[in-house]
Amino acid sequence: MRTARTAAAMIAVIALAAGCSSSGGKDSEDKESGTSGGKAASTPRLKIAMVTHSGAGDTFWDIVQSGAKQAAAKDNVEFLYSNSAEAKEQADLVQTAIDKKVDGIVVTLAKPEAMKDVLAKAARAGIPVVTINSGAEFSQKYGALVHFGQDESVAGEAIGEQLTKEGRKKALCVIHEQGNVSLEQRCAGVKKTFEGTVENLNVEGTNAPASQSSIEAKLQATKDIDAVVTLGAPLAAVAVKAKADAGSKAEIDTFDLNAEVVRRLKAKEVGFAVDQQPYLQGYEAIDELWLYKTNGNVLGGGKPVLTGPAIVTGEDVPALEKYTARGTR
């Protein structure tokens, strides 16, 4: 497992690479936004669509898009983004991209079975596909060139090990989207390595007040819960509020980073987070399709390319704050 410092160094290397133009000259970088001020690649203009399972208000996907847009600007790519938390609607959006005759598609496989047929259509249309974030084990099976993301089971195991190290005894794993295979794998990973007990709780992730009420009620009913694990950064803040209202002493830990989580790590309201570098997932997905279309290159030789996990604690905040301010971590 990479350390947070190694991951931070890696993203710095990627940022440096992004600051170099494809024609060989070094671009000037906007130090506030992290965006490149140089010329785009001289290769033919491409159109690439990204279709994700994101629900409303999930800041994780803002960071993914930030990376994708940076790569698109460098690679002379027209970037099209769409999303739906409903599996059928996500598949319909992929079909829309196919109908637009895009040059490549980036897609998530949170509910892989729903995407199987439409990705077969993309293959028949000769449109290369890259998968990100979820469903790594289905990526190659469904014809994708490569998958960018973390191994969800390994990430869950990392949390289980950390909770055991801290001496926790009972954890609540909060699933904010039922049927999402990646979220289920995360909780299963926690159970595999945690020496205490783990109970799953399903909440409506797109409804923060309802989610807060569900977590609060569980903490009030089960006083011996000493750790709450949320599976996405926006839910961490919800869990912090639920803990306070329930009068619980449970530690709040989470998957994924955003500026809010970093602030709460610094304030010690969140114990630790698992970072999978969403900026890197978006950036590399677009860059891979550009590399494939212009040079026939496939990163990782078709095997999954891991962007995490890395355990991040309050000690790592000073090294991360400037990146979260930019929207790149």
C-alpha positions in Angstrom: 0.0 0.0 0.0 1.4 3.4 -0.9 1.9 5.9 1.9 0.2 9.3 1.6 3.5 10.9 1.1 4.3 8.6 -1.8 0.9 9.3 -3.3 1.5 13.0 -2.9 4.9 12.7 -4.7 3.2 10.8 -7.5 0.6 13.4 -8.1 3.3 16.1 -8.1 5.0 14.1 -10.9 1.7 13.9 -12.8 1.2 17.7 -12.3 4.7 18.3 -13.7 4.0 16.1 -16.7 0.8 18.0 -17.3 2.7 21.2 -17.4 4.7 20.1 -20.4 3.2 20.6 -23.9 2.9 17.6 -26.2 5.0 19.4 -28.7 8.0 19.3 -26.4 8.1 22.8 -24.8 7.3 23.4 -21.1 4.0 25.1 -20.4 3.6 27.9 -17.8 1.4 26.7 -15.0 -1.2 28.8 -13.2 0.0 28.3 -9.6 -3.5 29.0 -8.2 -5.5 26.7 -10.4 -2.9 24.2 -11.5 -4.0 24.5 -15.1 -1.6 24.6 -18.0 -1.2 27.8 -20.0 0.6 26.3 -23.0 -0.5 25.1 -26.4 -2.6 22.0 -26.9 -1.2 19.0 -28.7 -0.9 19.4 -32.5 -2.6 16.0 -33.0 -6.1 15.9 -34.6 -9.0 17.1 -32.5 -10.7 14.2 -30.6 -14.0 14.0 -28.9 -14.1 11.9 -25.7 -17.1 11.3 -23.5 -17.0 10.4 -19.8 -20.2 8.8 -18.3 -20.2 8.2 -14.5 -22.6 6.9 -11.9 -22.3 10.0 -9.8 -25.3 11.3 -7.9 -26.1 14.9 -7.3 -23.6 16.9 -5.2 -20.8 14.4 -4.9 -17.6 16.5 -4.9 -15.5 13.4 -5.7 -16.6 13.7 -9.3 -15.7 17.4 -9.4 -12.1 16.3 -8.8 -12.3 13.5 -11.4 -13.5 16.1 -13.9 -10.7 18.5 -12.9 -8.1 15.9 -13.9 -10.0 15.0 -17.1 -10.3 18.6 -18.2 -6.6 19.2 -17.6 -5.7 16.2 -19.8 -8.2 17.3 -22.4 -6.7 20.8 -22.6 -3.2 19.3 -23.1 -4.3 16.7 -25.6 -6.5 18.8 -27.9 -9.6 16.9 -26.8 -13.2 18.0 -26.6 -14.4 16.7 -23.3 -18.1 15.7 -22.8 -19.3 14.8 -19.3 -22.6 13.3 -18.2 -23.8 11.3 -15.2 -26.6 9.4 -13.6 -26.9 7.4 -10.4 -29.6 5.3 -12.1 -27.9 2.3 -13.9 -30.3 2.3 -16.9 -29.9 6.1 -17.4 -26.1 5.8 -17.3 -26.3 3.1 -20.0 -28.6 5.4 -22.1 -26.0 8.2 -21.7 -23.3 5.8 -23.0 -25.6 5.1 -26.0 -25.9 8.8 -26.6 -22.1 9.1 -26.7 -22.0 6.3 -29.2 -24.6 8.0 -31.4 -22.5 11.2 -31.3 -19.6 9.1 -32.8 -17.2 10.1 -30.1 -13.5 9.0 -30.4 -13.5 7.4 -27.0 -15.6 6.7 -23.9 -14.6 6.7 -20.2 -17.1 4.9 -18.0 -17.6 3.7 -14.5 -18.9 0.2 -13.7 -20.6 0.6 -10.4 -23.5 -1.6 -11.6 -21.6 -3.5 -14.3 -24.4 -5.8 -15.6 -26.4 -2.7 -16.7 -23.4 -1.6 -18.8 -22.6 -4.9 -20.5 -24.8 -4.5 -23.6 -24.1 -0.9 -24.4 -20.3 -1.4 -24.1 -20.6 -4.2 -26.6 -22.3 -1.7 -28.9 -19.3 0.7 -28.4 -16.9 -2.1 -29.3 -18.9 -2.9 -32.5 -18.8 0.8 -33.4 -15.0 0.7 -33.0 -15.0 3.2 -30.1 -12.3 2.4 -27.5 -13.4 2.4 -23.8 -11.5 3.0 -20.6 -13.1 2.3 -17.2 -12.4 4.2 -14.0 -13.1 4.0 -10.3 -15.4 1.0 -10.0 -15.8 -2.5 -11.5 -12.2 -3.2 -12.2 -12.8 -6.9 -12.4 -15.3 -6.4 -15.2 -13.2 -3.9 -17.2 -11.3 -6.3 -19.4 -14.3 -8.7 -19.7 -16.4 -5.9 -21.2 -13.7 -4.9 -23.7 -12.1 -1.9 -22.0 -8.5 -1.0 -22.8 -7.5 -0.5 -19.2 -9.0 0.4 -15.7 -7.8 3.3 -13.5 -8.7 3.2 -9.8 -7.9 1.5 -6.6 -8.5 -2.1 -5.7 -11.6 -1.7 -3.5 -11.1 -4.8 -1.5 -7.5 -3.9 -0.7 -8.6 -0.4 0.2 -11.2 -1.9 2.6 -8.6 -4.2 4.1 -6.3 -1.2 4.7 -9.1 0.4 6.8 -9.7 -2.8 8.7 -6.0 -3.0 9.5 -5.9 0.6 10.6 -9.0 0.2 12.9 -7.4 -2.9 14.5 -4.2 -1.0 15.0 -6.1 1.7 16.8 -7.8 -0.9 19.1 -11.3 -0.3 17.8 -13.9 -3.0 18.6 -17.1 -2.3 16.6 -17.4 -0.5 13.3 -20.4 0.8 11.3 -19.8 0.7 7.5 -22.1 3.2 5.8 -23.2 2.3 2.3 -24.6 5.3 0.5 -25.7 3.6 -2.8 -27.3 0.1 -2.6 -26.2 -2.2 -5.4 -22.9 -0.5 -6.1 -20.4 -3.3 -6.3 -17.4 -1.2 -5.3 -19.0 0.0 -2.1 -19.9 -3.5 -1.1 -16.3 -4.6 -1.8 -15.1 -1.8 0.5 -17.1 -3.0 3.5 -16.2 -6.6 2.8 -12.6 -5.6 2.8 -13.0 -3.9 6.2 -14.6 -7.1 7.6 -11.8 -9.3 6.2 -9.0 -7.6 8.2 -10.7 -5.9 11.1 -10.4 -8.0 14.3 -13.5 -6.4 15.7 -17.1 -6.7 14.4 -18.5 -4.7 11.4 -22.1 -3.9 10.7 -23.3 -2.4 7.4 -25.8 0.4 7.2 -27.5 1.4 4.0 -28.4 5.1 3.6 -29.8 7.4 0.9 -26.5 9.0 -0.1 -28.1 11.8 -2.2 -30.3 12.9 0.8 -27.9 14.3 3.4 -30.6 14.9 6.1 -32.0 11.4 5.8 -28.5 9.9 5.9 -27.7 11.9 9.0 -30.8 10.7 10.7 -30.1 7.1 9.9 -26.5 7.2 11.2 -27.6 9.1 14.3 -30.4 6.6 15.1 -27.9 3.7 14.7 -25.4 5.4 17.0 -28.1 6.0 19.6 -29.3 2.5 19.5 -25.9 0.8 19.5 -23.8 2.6 22.0 -20.7 0.4 21.7 -20.0 1.4 18.1 -16.5 3.1 18.3 -15.8 3.6 14.6 -18.0 4.9 11.7 -16.6 4.3 8.2 -18.2 6.3 5.4 -17.5 5.2 1.8 -17.4 8.7 0.3 -16.1 12.1 1.3 -19.4 13.9 1.4 -20.8 11.4 3.9 -18.0 12.0 6.3 -19.3 15.5 7.2 -22.8 14.0 7.6 -21.4 11.3 9.9 -19.6 14.0 12.0 -22.9 15.8 12.6 -24.8 12.6 13.3 -22.1 11.6 15.9 -22.5 15.0 17.6 -26.3 14.8 17.8 -26.2 11.2 19.0 -23.6 12.0 21.8 -21.4 9.3 20.4 -17.7 9.0 20.9 -17.1 6.9 17.8 -14.3 7.9 15.5 -15.4 9.0 12.0 -13.2 7.6 9.2 -13.8 7.7 5.5 -12.9 6.7 2.0 -11.8 9.6 -0.3 -10.7 13.1 0.1 -12.0 16.6 -0.6 -11.4 20.0 0.9 -14.0 19.4 3.7 -12.4 16.1 4.7 -9.0 17.7 4.8 -10.3 20.5 7.0 -11.9 17.9 9.4 -8.8 15.8 9.5 -6.9 18.9 10.6 -9.6 19.6 13.2 -9.4 16.0 14.4 -13.1 15.5 13.6 -12.1 12.7 11.2 -9.6 10.2 12.2 -8.2 9.1 8.8 -9.1 8.9 5.2 -8.3 6.5 2.3 -7.3 8.4 -0.8 -7.7 6.9 -4.3 -6.6 10.1 -6.2 -9.6 10.9 -8.3 -7.8 13.6 -10.2 -5.4 11.0 -11.4 -8.2 8.7 -12.5 -9.8 11.5 -14.7 -6.5 12.7 -16.0 -5.1 9.3 -17.0 -8.3 8.1 -18.5 -8.4 10.9 -21.0 -4.7 10.8 -21.6 -4.8 7.0 -22.2 -7.5 7.4 -24.9 -5.4 10.1 -26.6 -2.3 7.9 -26.4 -4.2 5.0 -27.9 -5.8 7.0 -30.7 -2.6 8.8 -31.7 0.1 6.1 -30.9 -1.6 2.8 -30.1 -0.3 2.9 -26.5 -2.0 1.1 -23.7 -0.9 2.0 -20.2 -0.4 -1.0 -17.9 -0.5 -3.4 -20.8 -4.2 -3.7 -20.3 -4.0 -4.6 -16.6 -5.6 -2.3 -14.0 -3.5 0.7 -13.1 -3.9 1.5 -9.4 -4.2 5.0 -8.1 -4.6 4.1 -4.4 -5.2 3.3 -1.6 -3.2 5.6 0.7 -4.0 6.2 4.3 -4.2 10.0 5.1 -4.2 11.3 8.6 -4.1 14.8 10.2 -0.2 14.6 10.0 -0.4 14.6 6.2 -2.7 17.7 5.9 0.1 20.3 5.5 1.3 18.5 2.4 -2.2 18.2 0.9 -3.9 21.5 1.6 -2.6 23.3 -1.4 -3.8 20.5 -3.7 -7.3 20.4 -2.2 -7.5 24.2 -2.6 -6.8 23.6 -6.3 -9.3 20.8 -6.6 -6.7 18.3 -7.6 -6.9 16.1 -4.4 
